[in-house]
Amino acid sequence: MVRIAVFASGRGSNFSAIARAVKSGRIKASLTLLVCDTAGAGVLAKAKRAAVKTVLVKREDFPAKKDFEAQIIRHLEEEKIDLIAMAGFMRILSPEFVGRFKDKIINIHPALLPAFKGGHAIKDAFDYGVKVTGVTVHFVDEKMDHGPIILQEEVEIKQGDTLESLEERIHKIEHKLYPKAISLFIEGKLKIEGRKVK
């Protein structure tokens, strides 16, 4: 059975969506580990309620990024993780880390990549005044918010929308799209440059 680790730094709504999909059997895998880098993050309580093993690895506890990542890698190897799902993990992984887990790291981004990269994508799209934004699930490569796209879904920005109402609709799409993308990975239905990945 595929063993999944979720990386998260915040509230953990996508973690919860993945956990629900695993519990209901929509994702046929084991949600084995949560990796969090923020003490007091809401996702920690969600993982506890879901009975998912958690490791808190704080960047400030390590002299260099490579030491921080080495600690995370130790936990991933101990748990024999097959897939890493980034769910609001607010750190950019090094090319070395990404290379070590090539084609095994996916991310969800609240915009239609390649538009509106970065940590404020919903606000950036809203402020820019586009009529349509959306959600992207993609493989992670060495560049930020880049890599082969797995799934995308559009979200219309309606007249009268506030940033909050737009965020709410985007999060609903995220919670549907991310489990679907993870299932496609597990079922061996994804390809990168013509080759299957799993």
Sine and cosine of phi, psi and omega as CSV:
sin_phi,cos_phi,sin_psi,cos_psi,sin_omega,cos_omega
0.00,0.00,0.69,-0.72,0.02,-1.00
-0.90,0.43,0.71,-0.70,-0.02,-1.00
-0.94,-0.33,0.84,-0.54,-0.11,-0.99
-0.96,-0.29,0.67,-0.74,0.23,-0.97
-0.92,-0.40,0.73,-0.68,0.11,-0.99
-0.98,-0.22,0.72,-0.69,0.09,-1.00
-0.97,-0.26,0.83,-0.56,-0.01,-1.00
-0.52,-0.85,0.47,-0.89,-0.01,-1.00
-0.86,-0.51,-0.21,0.98,-0.20,-0.98
-0.83,-0.56,-0.75,-0.67,-0.12,-0.99
-0.94,0.35,-0.57,0.82,0.09,-1.00
1.00,0.02,0.51,0.86,0.00,-1.00
-0.93,0.37,-0.58,0.81,0.06,-1.00
-0.95,0.31,-0.55,0.84,0.12,-0.99
-0.84,0.54,-0.74,0.68,-0.02,-1.00
-0.89,0.46,-0.63,0.78,0.02,-1.00
-0.89,0.46,-0.66,0.75,0.04,-1.00
-0.92,0.40,-0.70,0.71,-0.01,-1.00
-0.87,0.49,-0.67,0.74,0.02,-1.00
-0.90,0.43,-0.65,0.76,-0.02,-1.00
-0.92,0.38,-0.58,0.82,0.07,-1.00
-0.92,0.39,-0.72,0.69,-0.05,-1.00
-0.88,0.47,-0.62,0.79,-0.05,-1.00
-0.99,0.15,-0.17,0.99,-0.01,-1.00
1.00,0.00,0.02,1.00,0.06,-1.00
-0.93,0.36,-0.52,0.85,0.18,-0.98
-0.95,-0.31,0.90,-0.43,-0.04,-1.00
-1.00,-0.02,0.98,0.20,-0.07,-1.00
-0.36,-0.93,0.10,-1.00,0.08,-1.00
-0.97,-0.24,0.83,-0.55,0.15,-0.99
-0.99,0.11,0.99,-0.12,-0.26,-0.96
-1.00,-0.03,-0.56,0.83,-0.20,-0.98
-0.49,-0.87,0.62,-0.78,0.24,-0.97
-0.93,-0.36,0.79,-0.62,0.13,-0.99
-0.95,-0.32,0.86,-0.50,-0.02,-1.00
-0.80,-0.60,0.58,-0.81,-0.02,-1.00
-0.92,-0.40,0.16,0.99,-0.11,-0.99
-0.76,-0.65,0.93,-0.38,0.07,-1.00
-0.88,0.48,0.70,-0.72,0.03,-1.00
0.99,0.11,0.02,1.00,0.03,-1.00
-0.89,0.45,0.61,-0.79,-0.03,-1.00
-0.86,0.51,-0.48,0.88,-0.04,-1.00
-0.89,0.45,-0.45,0.90,-0.02,-1.00
-0.90,0.45,-0.68,0.73,0.03,-1.00
-0.92,0.39,-0.61,0.79,0.02,-1.00
-0.90,0.44,-0.65,0.76,0.01,-1.00
-0.91,0.41,-0.62,0.78,0.02,-1.00
-0.89,0.46,-0.70,0.71,0.01,-1.00
-0.90,0.44,-0.55,0.84,0.00,-1.00
-1.00,0.08,0.03,1.00,0.00,-1.00
0.85,0.52,0.65,0.76,0.05,-1.00
-0.98,-0.22,0.75,-0.66,0.02,-1.00
-0.86,0.51,0.68,-0.74,-0.08,-1.00
-0.82,-0.58,0.65,-0.76,0.20,-0.98
-0.83,-0.56,0.74,-0.67,0.07,-1.00
-0.98,-0.22,0.92,-0.40,-0.03,-1.00
-0.84,-0.54,0.97,-0.25,-0.09,-1.00
-1.00,-0.09,0.76,-0.65,-0.04,-1.00
-0.84,0.54,-0.61,0.79,-0.07,-1.00
-0.93,0.36,-0.20,0.98,0.04,-1.00
-0.99,0.11,-0.02,1.00,-0.09,-1.00
-0.80,-0.60,0.62,-0.79,-0.06,-1.00
-0.92,0.39,-0.49,0.87,-0.05,-1.00
-0.60,-0.80,0.37,-0.93,0.00,-1.00
-0.84,0.54,-0.62,0.78,-0.04,-1.00
-0.90,0.43,-0.54,0.84,0.04,-1.00
-0.95,0.32,-0.65,0.76,0.07,-1.00
-0.86,0.51,-0.74,0.67,-0.01,-1.00
-0.93,0.36,-0.56,0.83,0.03,-1.00
-0.89,0.46,-0.61,0.79,0.04,-1.00
-0.91,0.42,-0.68,0.74,0.04,-1.00
-0.89,0.46,-0.70,0.72,0.00,-1.00
-0.86,0.51,-0.64,0.77,0.03,-1.00
-0.84,0.53,-0.71,0.70,0.00,-1.00
-0.91,0.42,-0.65,0.76,0.00,-1.00
-0.90,0.44,-0.66,0.75,-0.01,-1.00
-0.95,0.33,-0.62,0.78,0.06,-1.00
-0.85,0.53,-0.63,0.77,-0.06,-1.00
-1.00,-0.03,0.04,1.00,0.03,-1.00
0.79,0.61,0.80,0.60,-0.07,-1.00
-0.96,0.27,0.71,-0.71,0.00,-1.00
-0.98,-0.20,-0.44,0.90,-0.07,-1.00
-0.59,-0.81,0.73,-0.68,0.08,-1.00
-0.95,-0.30,0.83,-0.56,0.05,-1.00
-0.94,-0.35,0.93,-0.36,0.03,-1.00
-0.98,0.20,0.80,-0.59,-0.07,-1.00
-0.69,-0.73,0.96,0.30,-0.02,-1.00
0.97,0.22,0.61,0.79,0.09,-1.00
-1.00,0.02,0.92,-0.40,-0.22,-0.98
-1.00,0.00,0.68,0.73,0.08,-1.00
-0.70,-0.72,0.61,-0.80,0.05,-1.00
-1.00,0.03,0.82,-0.58,-0.01,-1.00
-0.97,0.23,0.56,-0.83,-0.01,-1.00
-0.94,0.34,0.41,-0.91,0.08,-1.00
-0.83,0.56,-0.54,0.84,0.01,-1.00
-0.91,0.42,-0.69,0.72,0.02,-1.00
-0.90,0.44,-0.75,0.67,-0.02,-1.00
-0.87,0.49,-0.66,0.75,0.01,-1.00
-0.89,0.45,-0.59,0.81,-0.01,-1.00
-0.92,0.40,-0.54,0.84,-0.01,-1.00
-0.91,-0.42,0.68,0.73,-0.07,-1.00
-0.82,0.58,0.75,-0.66,0.01,-1.00
0.90,0.43,0.28,0.96,-0.01,-1.00
-0.85,-0.52,0.14,0.99,0.00,-1.00
-0.85,-0.53,0.81,-0.58,0.09,-1.00
-0.83,-0.55,0.37,-0.93,-0.08,-1.00
-0.65,-0.76,0.47,-0.88,0.13,-0.99
-0.91,-0.40,0.69,-0.73,-0.06,-1.00
-0.74,-0.67,0.73,-0.68,-0.10,-0.99
-1.00,0.08,0.82,0.58,0.09,-1.00
-0.28,-0.96,0.18,-0.98,0.05,-1.00
-1.00,-0.01,1.00,0.00,0.01,-1.00
-0.85,0.53,0.58,-0.82,0.23,0.97
-1.00,0.08,0.13,0.99,0.03,-1.00
-0.97,0.24,0.55,-0.84,0.16,-0.99
0.81,0.59,0.87,0.50,0.13,-0.99
-0.96,0.28,0.23,-0.97,0.11,-0.99
0.98,-0.18,-0.03,-1.00,-0.18,-0.98
-0.99,0.12,-0.05,1.00,-0.04,-1.00
-0.78,-0.63,0.68,0.73,-0.19,-0.98
-0.89,0.45,-0.65,0.76,-0.04,-1.00
-0.92,0.40,-0.74,0.67,0.02,-1.00
-0.89,0.45,-0.66,0.75,-0.01,-1.00
-0.88,0.47,-0.69,0.72,0.01,-1.00
-0.92,0.40,-0.67,0.74,-0.01,-1.00
-0.90,0.44,-0.74,0.68,-0.02,-1.00
-0.91,0.41,-0.55,0.84,-0.03,-1.00
-0.94,0.33,-0.45,0.89,0.06,-1.00
1.00,0.00,0.35,0.94,0.04,-1.00
-0.92,0.39,0.44,-0.90,0.00,-1.00
-1.00,0.09,-0.42,0.91,-0.05,-1.00
-0.69,-0.72,0.74,-0.67,0.18,-0.98
-0.79,-0.61,-0.50,-0.87,0.00,-1.00
0.27,-0.96,-0.45,-0.89,-0.08,-1.00
-0.70,-0.71,0.63,-0.77,0.04,-1.00
-0.79,-0.62,0.72,-0.69,0.24,-0.97
-0.93,-0.36,0.76,-0.65,-0.09,-1.00
-0.56,-0.83,0.37,-0.93,0.18,-0.98
-0.95,0.32,0.55,-0.83,0.01,-1.00
-1.00,0.00,0.74,-0.67,0.17,-0.98
-0.84,-0.54,-0.31,-0.95,-0.14,-0.99
-0.96,0.29,-0.27,0.96,-0.02,-1.00
-0.98,-0.17,0.42,-0.91,-0.03,-1.00
-0.95,0.31,0.73,-0.68,0.04,-1.00
0.75,0.66,0.80,0.61,-0.10,-0.99
-0.58,-0.81,0.23,-0.97,0.02,-1.00
0.89,-0.46,0.31,-0.95,-0.08,-1.00
-0.82,0.57,0.74,-0.67,-0.04,-1.00
-0.99,0.14,0.70,-0.72,0.02,-1.00
-0.99,-0.12,-0.82,0.58,0.01,-1.00
-0.60,-0.80,0.53,-0.85,0.15,-0.99
-0.67,-0.74,0.51,-0.86,0.13,-0.99
-0.62,-0.78,0.70,-0.72,-0.02,-1.00
-0.99,0.17,0.52,-0.85,0.14,-0.99
-0.76,-0.65,0.86,-0.52,0.01,-1.00
-0.97,0.26,0.67,-0.74,0.14,-0.99
-1.00,-0.04,0.93,-0.38,-0.13,-0.99
-1.00,0.01,0.41,-0.91,0.10,-0.99
-0.89,0.46,0.73,-0.69,-0.03,-1.00
1.00,-0.03,-0.13,0.99,0.08,-1.00
-0.88,0.48,0.62,-0.78,0.25,-0.97
-0.97,-0.23,0.20,-0.98,0.06,-1.00
-0.85,0.53,-0.64,0.77,-0.04,-1.00
-0.92,0.40,-0.68,0.73,-0.03,-1.00
-0.93,0.37,-0.58,0.82,0.06,-1.00
-0.92,0.39,-0.71,0.71,0.03,-1.00
-0.83,0.55,-0.69,0.72,-0.03,-1.00
-0.87,0.48,-0.70,0.71,0.00,-1.00
-0.92,0.39,-0.62,0.78,0.02,-1.00
-0.91,0.42,-0.67,0.74,0.00,-1.00
-0.89,0.46,-0.60,0.80,0.04,-1.00
-0.87,0.49,-0.68,0.74,0.03,-1.00
-0.91,0.41,-0.68,0.73,0.04,-1.00
-0.81,0.58,-0.72,0.70,-0.11,-0.99
-0.93,0.36,-0.33,0.94,0.09,-1.00
-1.00,0.00,-0.69,0.73,-0.14,-0.99
-0.96,0.29,-0.63,0.78,-0.09,-1.00
-0.91,0.42,-0.76,0.66,0.07,-1.00
-0.85,0.52,-0.60,0.80,0.02,-1.00
-0.89,0.47,-0.70,0.71,0.01,-1.00
-0.90,0.43,-0.66,0.76,0.01,-1.00
-0.89,0.45,-0.66,0.75,0.04,-1.00
-0.87,0.49,-0.67,0.74,0.02,-1.00
-0.88,0.48,-0.63,0.77,0.05,-1.00
-0.88,0.48,-0.76,0.65,-0.07,-1.00
-0.89,0.45,-0.59,0.80,-0.02,-1.00
-0.99,0.17,0.01,1.00,0.04,-1.00
0.95,0.32,0.47,0.88,-0.08,-1.00
-0.99,-0.14,0.08,1.00,-0.04,-1.00
-0.98,-0.22,0.59,-0.81,0.04,-1.00
-0.79,-0.62,0.56,-0.83,0.16,-0.99
-0.84,-0.54,0.86,-0.51,-0.01,-1.00
0.77,0.64,0.70,0.72,0.10,-1.00
1.00,0.09,-0.17,0.99,0.00,-1.00
-0.96,-0.28,0.61,-0.79,0.01,-1.00
-0.95,0.31,0.55,-0.83,0.08,-1.00
-0.80,-0.59,0.58,-0.81,0.15,-0.99
-0.22,-0.98,0.00,0.00,0.00,0.00
